[in-house]
Amino acid sequence: MSVSPSLTPTYTLQEHWVEQARKVPSPNFNARPDPDDIGLIVLHNISLPPGQFGGPHIEALFQNRLDHDAHPYFEGLRDLRVSAHFLIRRDGELVQFVACDQRAWHAGASSWRGRDNCNDYALGIELEGCDDQAFDERQYAALKPLLAALIRHYPRLSRDTITGHEHIAPGRKTDPGPCFDWARIGLVMTAGNNH
């Protein structure tokens, strides 16, 4: 289901899954040290191959089913085991891979406000995109109510606990990148408010 930028979807959670999301379970998760310790949302971007949108490759990567012979770039991903809780496709479709109370493997080596291992306590949201192209209006139309639903459902989350991969892994990661418009979700991001 794609999202019209003029319509605001309503998302609800049941057993840590968003009921309106298309569910594509990933094997790449494990238990959080404390399943009640959900206190951060990390925004990412992803496109496979880089800069190309659509197709099955992101979902295949998160399910360990990527055809590594389908594109030369994919060979470097052969041993990668990654996932995120959510993906928002270019048309605004919301896909969920991992239940929110489980630890998805999206942040890697990371630190937020002096606390390491962000995967332990973060939710990962991937936006289908890249650092050098604008995101689609339909992605913002899906992201804003998703953030609102997550903040309503998990008491340790707030607008102040939303950050980018680039902010928790500076020098290693650059996403969601300079083309992501933080103001569209009501935030102004600086290095000082992320560490």
C-alpha positions in Angstrom: 0.0 0.0 0.0 1.6 3.3 -1.1 0.9 6.5 0.8 -0.5 9.7 -0.6 1.5 12.7 0.6 -1.8 14.4 1.2 -3.1 11.6 3.5 -1.8 10.8 6.9 -1.9 7.1 7.7 -2.6 5.9 11.2 -0.4 3.2 12.7 -1.1 1.0 15.7 1.1 -1.5 17.4 0.0 -5.0 18.5 2.6 -7.3 20.2 5.4 -5.0 19.0 4.4 -5.1 15.3 2.7 -2.3 13.4 -0.6 -3.7 12.3 -0.6 -1.7 9.0 2.9 -2.6 8.0 3.7 -5.4 5.5 5.5 -8.0 7.6 8.6 -9.5 6.1 10.3 -11.3 9.1 14.1 -11.3 9.2 16.2 -13.9 10.9 18.7 -11.2 11.7 17.7 -10.3 15.3 18.2 -11.4 18.8 17.0 -10.5 22.3 17.5 -7.1 23.8 19.3 -7.1 27.1 16.2 -5.4 28.5 13.1 -5.6 26.2 11.6 -2.6 28.0 14.6 -0.4 27.3 13.5 1.1 24.0 14.8 4.6 24.2 16.1 5.7 20.8 15.0 5.8 17.1 17.8 5.8 14.5 17.0 6.9 10.9 19.0 5.3 8.1 19.0 5.3 4.3 19.5 2.3 2.1 19.4 1.5 -1.7 20.4 -1.6 -3.5 22.3 -1.3 -5.7 23.4 2.1 -4.4 21.3 4.9 -5.9 18.7 2.6 -7.4 15.2 2.2 -6.0 12.6 -0.4 -6.2 13.0 -4.1 -6.6 13.5 -6.9 -4.1 17.1 -6.4 -3.0 16.7 -4.7 0.4 14.2 -7.2 1.6 16.3 -10.0 0.3 19.4 -8.6 2.1 17.5 -8.4 5.4 16.3 -12.0 4.9 19.8 -13.4 3.9 18.4 -14.2 0.4 20.3 -11.7 -1.6 21.4 -13.0 -5.0 25.0 -11.9 -4.9 25.5 -12.5 -8.6 22.7 -10.1 -9.5 24.9 -7.0 -9.3 28.7 -6.6 -8.8 28.1 -4.4 -5.7 26.3 -7.3 -4.0 29.5 -9.5 -3.8 30.7 -7.2 -0.9 27.6 -8.0 1.0 27.9 -11.8 0.9 28.7 -12.3 4.6 26.7 -9.3 5.9 23.9 -10.2 8.4 21.8 -7.0 9.0 18.2 -6.0 9.5 16.2 -3.0 10.7 12.8 -2.8 12.4 11.2 -0.9 9.6 11.7 0.1 5.9 9.8 3.0 4.3 9.9 2.5 0.5 9.9 5.3 -2.0 6.1 5.1 -2.4 5.6 5.3 1.4 4.9 1.6 1.9 5.9 0.6 5.4 7.6 -2.8 5.9 8.5 -4.3 9.2 11.2 -7.0 9.6 11.7 -7.3 13.4 9.4 -6.9 16.3 10.2 -3.7 18.3 10.9 -5.6 21.5 13.7 -7.5 19.7 17.2 -6.2 18.8 17.5 -5.6 15.1 21.1 -5.4 13.6 21.2 -1.9 12.1 23.4 0.4 14.1 26.7 -1.5 14.4 29.4 0.2 16.4 27.6 3.2 17.8 27.2 5.6 20.7 24.5 8.0 21.7 24.8 10.5 24.6 27.6 8.4 26.0 25.9 5.1 25.8 27.4 2.5 23.4 25.7 -0.4 21.5 22.7 1.5 20.2 21.2 -1.7 18.9 20.5 -2.8 22.5 17.9 0.0 23.0 17.2 1.5 19.6 14.6 1.1 16.9 16.0 1.2 13.3 14.0 2.8 10.5 15.4 2.5 7.0 14.3 5.0 4.3 14.8 3.7 0.8 17.1 6.4 -0.5 20.7 7.6 -0.6 22.8 10.5 0.6 22.6 12.6 -2.6 19.0 12.4 -3.7 15.9 13.9 -2.1 13.5 11.6 -0.3 10.0 11.2 -1.7 7.2 13.2 -0.1 5.3 9.9 0.5 8.2 8.7 2.7 7.8 11.8 5.0 4.0 11.2 5.0 4.6 7.7 6.3 7.5 8.5 8.6 5.8 11.2 10.7 2.9 9.1 11.9 5.2 6.1 12.4 7.3 8.2 14.7 4.2 9.4 16.5 2.9 5.9 17.0 6.2 4.6 18.3 6.5 7.6 20.7 2.9 6.9 22.0 3.6 3.2 22.5 7.1 3.2 24.1 7.3 5.6 27.1 11.1 6.2 26.9 10.8 7.5 23.3 10.2 11.2 22.6 11.0 13.7 19.8 14.3 14.2 21.6 15.3 10.5 21.1 15.2 10.6 17.3 18.6 10.7 15.6 20.5 9.6 12.4 23.0 6.9 11.9 25.5 9.6 11.0 25.1 11.0 14.5 25.7 7.7 16.4 28.5 6.5 14.2 30.2 9.7 13.0 33.0 9.2 10.5 31.8 5.7 9.8 28.2 6.4 8.6 26.7 9.3 6.7 23.0 8.4 6.6 20.2 9.5 6.4 22.4 12.1 4.8 22.3 15.8 3.8 19.2 15.3 1.6 17.1 14.2 4.5 15.0 17.2 5.7 14.9 17.0 9.5 12.5 20.0 9.6 9.9 17.8 7.8 9.6 15.8 11.0 9.8 18.9 13.2 13.5 18.5 14.2 16.7 20.6 13.8 19.7 18.3 14.1 23.1 19.5 15.3 26.0 17.5 16.6 25.4 18.8 20.1 21.9 17.4 20.4 22.9 13.9 19.4 25.7 13.0 21.7 
